[in-house]
Amino acid sequence: MTNVAQNAQKILEKDLHQKFVFYGKNALKWKRKCTILLPEIAKYRIWEKKGFSSIYEYAAKLAGINNASVNVALWAMRKIEDKPELKRVVEEKGIEIIRPIANIATPETAAFWAEKAMGMSKNTLAAYAKEYKKSELSSPCADSKNYYENQTLFSDLSAEQITMDLSPETAEQLQKLKGQLLQTYQTQIEAKKPIPQENAKRYVPAKIEKYVLAKTNNACAFPGCTKEYKYLHHTWRFALTKTHDPDTLIPLCKAHERMAHYGLIENEDLPPKNWKIKLEANKTTEKWQKVDKWVAEHYNKYNAKNQPPS
Ligand SMILES: [Zn+2]
């Protein structure tokens, strides 16, 4: 192909793609509007009056909405009936985003959750909601009725427990042994702690990576999270310090890494065992958010081949 023909081809492809994106965006928008109407369509059995065999057939044939989405829509829309802020989120982002919070949002907290849902991906929102539920459980003002309800609802979130029949002596010995083993393990790791690398390049030196991952056994360091780590997060942003410090380089799963960047982790400058989620990002984290924004823009602009530092 000549250069001219190649250029013409490129323009054609770009145009096709742009049209597709534009139509797709509009299709999604209109589909969301249909979704919001579904509870009332169901309530008045409009599908039946119009000769369809079920609401599923009605939604699929008229709007291309599948059965699973109809179920989510009917369930979630009922949950947020009295929460106009969350209805607006559905209109903007679709029904799926509501799923992690439909059971915990109240009319009083609807605006708070709407703001979170607008800014987060579904996975990040789900992880945040999970921490939120836990902090509700441990909060002293949670009344006992709520406490027990939550206990049963979220029992799957608690740590795994093993039950064994042991004599009190054996139990005590095991308990001591467990403490000793953990301490030995930690001492061994600490003994190999590398020194921080200053004026560093973006990639984390293997020695430091190995050390920080050994501390959590490759898992996310957020308290209670057992997911495999996805990012090595600099609690003191790398863009500012240009340092890989083994004490402030923390392995995190994707959702908790996102939360850190949203400024939603309390005590982020302390070791992770002190961390909990914040219900609102506060001013001290604003400077990080600015740095994070700058880093994102910087890397978008230069289209760096490597992953931006986290
Ligand atoms: Zn995590």
Residues whose N, C-alpha, C, O or C-beta is under 5 A from the ligand:
A	BS01	ZN	C220 F222 C225 K227 C253 H256
